[in-house]
């Protein structure tokens, strides 16, 4: 007899004993159903990719038995019929299969029952992988910018310090503009040529003179284009000023993403998700217990009603979340680490993407510029380890079966194993 059967018989005996003690009054209806959940079946993901595990975390609950009664699973895949029913193995070929899962267990009233559910899986080819790699972060940004045939506006941010560019990614995408990077003291080789190729008439410099000097600004102005600096006393004020700018910010948004300005991964991953939601990424001091008056003003002027927090309570405090909940509908995308946070953000924003963008989760520069085309192409941006693909991202490939994956950065940033989509631990 299985452990589930023993549990059900024990539960029935306890219920009967309780009825005797209480004078024969048996619980009924919803109370019994709550005490003993009925057997249920969940189909695995309807798509899969050759060579990647199929998303099937739990196919049956409260079941004594689960089997494939009609049809067949994809070649290379088998059913784990022990506790925690799921599929094991990876599909070995492109195919579409249909099958019926059958499970035995108990109904809501505890009587034995057998249920069945028809499922199908379309197994697609593994994704095509491409890489954009520049000699350094500045040339990387220029190469990414070359994905744009033209752009009337270009955003320029520091390639040495990440905070100013974190809010700029979603804003640049909203304007259909690439994001180029520069050192503080002098534009890098090729940057002004790229601006000329794009037929740009307006350049937005994001950050104060501590990050992009007046001399660098003058170099950008020498081209005859209109150059506007959006700065601030600190990274948080730069973020607010950029979002609120009458010409280069955004005028309205029902949703805003809030992320810490003290680190980069959460805001980087949130930027394409923010774009597809018509939202900005507002940088805050995550250790605070409430928004500042200036931060509240930015959100209220945009008519924000929902705030999505990127990151766990170590990044944006629980107290700050609770405080914001007094004014806005608040949800949080957290995780055990930066990689899982990214997966959770992307699962909500991109239900069925056909392409992925992958960047380093330990070095910020390549993802800053790459986040703009990711957003515009409605592709999620995932961050990963530098030497292998994190398990979370690897499993997302199996769950979503994207046709293409774009790797951002050279092999010094993301190794050949990442390009080969080799999961960590193998």
C-alpha positions in Angstrom: 0.0 0.0 0.0 1.4 3.4 -1.0 2.0 6.2 1.5 -0.8 8.2 0.0 -3.3 5.4 0.5 -2.1 5.0 4.1 -2.6 8.7 4.6 -6.1 8.7 3.1 -7.2 5.8 5.3 -5.7 7.4 8.4 -7.4 10.7 7.5 -10.8 8.9 7.1 -10.4 7.2 10.4 -9.5 10.4 12.2 -12.5 12.1 10.6 -14.9 9.3 11.7 -13.5 9.4 15.2 -14.0 13.1 15.4 -17.6 12.6 14.3 -18.3 10.2 17.2 -16.7 12.5 19.7 -18.8 15.5 18.5 -22.1 13.5 18.6 -22.1 12.1 15.1 -21.9 15.4 13.3 -19.7 14.8 10.2 -17.9 17.5 8.4 -19.1 17.8 4.8 -18.7 19.7 1.6 -15.9 22.3 1.6 -14.5 21.3 4.9 -13.8 17.7 3.8 -12.4 18.9 0.5 -10.1 21.2 2.3 -8.9 18.4 4.6 -8.3 16.0 1.6 -7.4 17.6 -1.7 -8.5 15.6 -4.7 -6.2 14.0 -7.2 -5.2 16.4 -10.1 -3.2 16.4 -13.2 -1.2 19.2 -14.8 0.2 18.9 -18.4 3.8 19.8 -18.9 4.9 22.8 -21.0 3.3 22.7 -24.5 6.6 23.5 -26.1 10.1 22.1 -25.6 13.5 22.4 -27.2 15.7 19.6 -28.5 18.5 18.9 -25.9 16.8 20.7 -23.0 14.7 19.4 -20.2 11.0 19.9 -20.5 9.3 22.1 -17.9 7.3 19.7 -15.8 7.8 20.4 -12.1 4.8 18.4 -10.8 2.5 16.6 -13.2 0.2 15.0 -10.6 -0.8 15.9 -7.0 -2.4 13.6 -4.4 -2.1 10.6 -6.8 -1.3 7.0 -6.1 -0.4 6.3 -9.7 0.4 8.3 -12.8 0.9 6.8 -16.3 0.9 7.5 -20.0 -2.1 5.6 -21.1 -2.4 6.7 -24.7 0.1 8.1 -27.1 3.8 8.6 -26.3 6.2 11.1 -24.7 8.8 12.8 -26.9 11.8 10.6 -27.8 14.4 10.8 -25.1 11.9 11.6 -22.4 10.4 9.4 -19.7 7.9 9.7 -16.9 9.2 9.6 -13.3 6.4 7.7 -11.7 7.6 8.0 -8.1 7.0 10.8 -5.6 6.8 14.3 -7.3 5.8 13.1 -10.8 7.7 14.8 -13.5 9.4 14.2 -16.8 13.1 13.2 -17.0 15.5 13.3 -19.9 15.6 15.7 -22.8 13.9 15.5 -26.3 16.2 14.1 -28.9 14.4 15.2 -32.1 11.9 17.7 -33.5 8.4 16.4 -33.2 4.9 17.0 -32.0 3.4 14.4 -29.6 0.0 14.0 -28.0 -0.7 11.7 -25.1 -3.1 11.1 -22.2 -2.0 11.1 -18.6 -4.0 8.9 -16.3 -3.9 9.2 -12.5 -5.6 7.3 -9.7 -6.3 8.7 -6.3 -9.3 10.1 -4.4 -12.0 12.5 -5.2 -12.9 15.5 -3.0 -15.1 13.3 -0.8 -12.4 10.7 -0.4 -13.8 8.0 -2.7 -11.3 6.3 -5.1 -11.3 7.7 -8.6 -9.3 7.7 -11.8 -8.9 10.8 -13.9 -7.3 11.5 -17.3 -6.0 14.5 -19.2 -4.9 15.0 -22.8 -1.6 16.8 -23.3 0.6 17.7 -26.2 4.2 18.9 -26.6 5.7 20.6 -29.7 9.4 19.9 -29.6 11.3 22.6 -31.5 14.9 22.8 -32.6 17.4 24.1 -30.1 18.0 27.9 -30.4 20.4 29.5 -32.8 23.0 31.3 -30.8 24.7 34.6 -31.9 27.2 36.8 -30.1 27.9 40.5 -30.2 31.4 41.1 -29.0 33.4 44.4 -28.9 37.0 45.0 -28.0 35.9 46.7 -24.8 32.6 48.0 -23.3 32.6 51.1 -25.5 33.1 49.2 -28.7 30.6 46.7 -27.5 28.0 49.5 -27.1 28.8 50.8 -30.6 28.3 47.3 -32.1 25.0 47.0 -30.3 24.0 50.4 -31.6 24.7 49.2 -35.1 21.6 47.1 -34.8 19.7 50.4 -35.3 19.5 51.6 -38.9 19.0 55.1 -37.7 18.0 57.0 -34.6 17.1 60.7 -34.2 18.1 60.6 -30.5 21.0 58.8 -28.8 21.5 58.4 -25.1 25.1 58.5 -23.7 26.0 57.3 -20.2 29.1 56.4 -18.2 30.7 53.1 -19.0 32.8 53.3 -15.8 29.9 53.7 -13.3 26.6 51.9 -13.8 24.0 53.8 -11.8 23.0 56.5 -14.3 22.6 54.1 -17.1 20.3 51.8 -15.1 17.3 54.1 -15.5 18.4 55.1 -19.0 18.0 51.7 -20.6 14.2 51.6 -20.3 13.9 55.3 -21.2 16.1 55.0 -24.2 14.1 52.1 -25.4 10.9 54.1 -25.0 12.4 56.7 -27.4 13.7 54.0 -29.9 17.2 55.3 -29.1 20.4 53.3 -28.6 22.5 53.7 -25.4 26.2 54.4 -26.0 28.8 54.4 -23.3 31.8 56.7 -22.7 34.6 57.3 -20.2 34.4 60.4 -18.0 37.1 62.3 -19.8 36.8 62.0 -23.6 34.6 60.0 -26.0 35.9 56.7 -27.2 37.0 55.9 -30.7 34.1 55.4 -33.1 31.4 57.0 -30.9 31.0 60.2 -32.9 31.2 58.2 -36.1 28.3 56.0 -34.9 26.2 59.0 -34.0 26.8 60.3 -37.5 25.9 57.0 -39.1 22.6 57.0 -37.1 21.7 60.5 -38.5 21.2 61.6 -34.9 20.1 65.2 -34.2 19.8 65.0 -30.4 22.2 63.5 -27.8 21.1 63.0 -24.2 24.0 62.8 -21.7 22.8 61.0 -18.6 24.7 61.9 -15.4 26.5 64.9 -13.9 30.1 66.1 -14.4 31.4 63.5 -11.9 30.6 60.8 -14.4 30.8 62.6 -17.8 33.0 65.6 -17.8 32.3 69.0 -19.3 35.1 68.3 -21.8 33.4 65.1 -23.0 30.2 67.0 -23.3 32.0 69.6 -25.5 33.3 66.9 -27.7 29.8 65.7 -28.3 28.6 69.2 -29.0 31.3 69.8 -31.6 29.4 67.7 -34.0 26.8 70.4 -34.2 24.1 68.3 -32.7 21.9 69.4 -29.8 23.3 67.9 -26.6 21.3 67.9 -23.4 22.6 66.8 -20.0 20.3 65.3 -17.5 22.1 65.1 -14.2 21.5 65.2 -10.4 23.1 65.3 -7.1 23.2 61.5 -6.9 22.1 58.4 -8.7 18.6 58.6 -7.3 18.1 62.2 -8.4 19.5 61.4 -11.9 16.9 58.6 -12.1 14.1 60.9 -11.1 15.2 63.7 -13.4 15.5 61.5 -16.4 12.1 59.8 -15.9 10.5 63.2 -15.4 12.2 65.1 -18.2 9.6 66.8 -20.4 11.3 65.9 -23.7 13.4 62.8 -23.0 11.5 61.1 -20.1 8.1 59.5 -20.2 4.8 61.4 -19.7 2.6 58.7 -18.2 2.7 55.2 -16.9 0.3 53.1 -14.8 3.2 50.8 -13.7 6.7 51.6 -12.4 9.5 49.3 -11.5 11.4 50.1 -8.4 15.0 48.8 -7.9 17.9 49.5 -5.7 20.5 51.9 -7.0 23.2 50.2 -4.9 23.7 47.3 -7.3 23.0 46.6 -11.0 21.5 43.1 -11.8 17.9 43.7 -10.7 17.5 47.0 -12.6 19.2 45.6 -15.7 16.9 42.6 -15.9 13.9 44.8 -15.1 14.6 47.3 -18.0 13.2 45.3 -20.9 10.3 44.1 -18.7 9.6 47.7 -17.8 9.6 48.8 -21.4 7.0 46.2 -22.5 4.8 47.4 -19.6 5.3 51.1 -20.6 7.0 51.6 -17.3 10.2 53.4 -16.0 12.8 51.9 -13.7 13.1 54.2 -10.7 16.2 53.8 -8.6 15.7 54.1 -4.8 17.7 53.6 -1.6 16.4 50.2 -0.9 17.4 50.4 2.8 14.8 53.2 3.4 11.4 52.5 5.0 9.4 54.8 2.7 9.7 56.7 -0.6 11.0 60.2 -0.4 8.7 63.0 -1.3 10.5 63.5 -4.5 10.1 59.8 -5.5 6.4 59.9 -4.7 6.0 63.0 -6.8 7.6 61.3 -9.8 5.2 58.3 -9.5 2.2 60.4 -8.9 2.9 62.8 -11.8 3.0 59.7 -14.0 -0.3 58.5 -12.6 1.3 55.2 -11.4 -1.1 52.8 -9.7 1.1 49.7 -9.6 4.7 49.3 -8.4 6.7 46.3 -9.2 9.7 45.8 -7.0 12.8 44.2 -8.7 14.7 42.1 -6.1 14.2 40.7 -2.6 14.1 42.5 0.7 17.8 42.7 0.9 17.7 45.0 -2.1 14.4 46.8 -1.4 13.3 46.5 2.2 10.1 44.9 3.4 9.3 48.1 5.2 9.6 50.1 2.0 7.3 47.6 0.3 4.8 47.9 3.1 4.9 51.7 3.0 4.3 51.8 -0.8 1.4 49.4 -0.4 -0.5 52.2 1.4 -0.7 54.1 -2.0 -0.1 51.7 -4.8 -0.8 48.1 -5.7 2.6 46.5 -5.0 4.1 43.2 -6.2 7.7 42.0 -5.7 9.9 39.8 -8.0 12.3 38.2 -5.6 14.5 35.1 -5.7 17.3 33.3 -4.0 19.9 35.3 -6.1 20.1 37.8 -8.9 19.7 35.0 -11.5 16.4 33.8 -10.1 15.2 37.3 -9.7 15.7 37.8 -13.4 13.8 34.7 -14.3 10.9 35.7 -12.1 10.7 39.2 -13.6 10.9 37.8 -17.2 8.3 35.0 -16.6 5.8 37.7 -15.7 6.6 40.1 -18.5 7.4 37.8 -21.4 4.9 34.8 -21.4 6.1 33.4 -24.8 9.2 35.1 -26.1 10.8 33.8 -29.3 14.3 35.2 -28.5 16.4 35.7 -25.4 19.3 38.1 -24.7 21.9 36.8 -22.2 24.4 39.0 -20.4 26.8 38.7 -17.5 25.3 39.0 -14.0 28.7 39.9 -12.5 29.8 42.7 -14.9 27.4 45.4 -15.8 28.6 47.1 -19.0 27.5 44.9 -21.8 23.9 44.6 -20.4 23.6 48.4 -20.2 23.8 48.9 -23.9 22.2 45.5 -24.8 19.1 46.1 -22.8 17.8 48.6 -25.3 17.5 46.3 -28.3 16.4 43.5 -26.0 13.5 45.7 -24.9 12.6 47.0 -28.4 12.5 43.4 -29.8 10.4 42.3 -26.8 13.1 39.8 -25.7 13.8 39.1 -22.1 17.3 39.9 -20.8 18.7 37.2 -18.6 21.9 37.5 -16.5 24.1 34.5 -15.9 27.4 33.4 -14.5 30.4 34.2 -16.7 31.6 30.6 -17.2 28.4 28.7 -17.6 24.6 29.1 -18.0 22.8 29.2 -14.7 20.4 26.4 -14.1 17.5 28.9 -14.0 18.2 30.3 -17.5 19.0 26.8 -18.9 15.6 25.6 -17.7 13.9 28.6 -19.2 15.2 27.5 -22.6 13.5 24.2 -22.2 10.3 25.8 -21.0 10.0 28.4 -23.8 12.0 26.9 -26.7 13.2 30.3 -28.1 14.3 30.3 -31.7 17.3 32.6 -31.0 19.6 33.6 -28.2 21.9 36.6 -28.3 25.0 36.6 -26.2 26.3 40.0 -25.1 30.1 40.5 -24.8 33.3 38.7 -25.6 34.6 35.4 -24.1 36.3 37.3 -21.3 32.8 38.3 -20.1 30.8 35.3 -21.1 32.8 32.1 -21.9 32.5 29.7 -24.9 30.6 27.4 -22.5 27.9 30.1 -22.1 27.7 30.4 -25.9 27.3 26.6 -26.1 24.5 26.9 -23.5 26.3 24.6 -21.1 24.6 24.6 -17.7 26.6 25.2 -14.6 27.5 22.0 -12.8 28.2 20.0 -16.0 
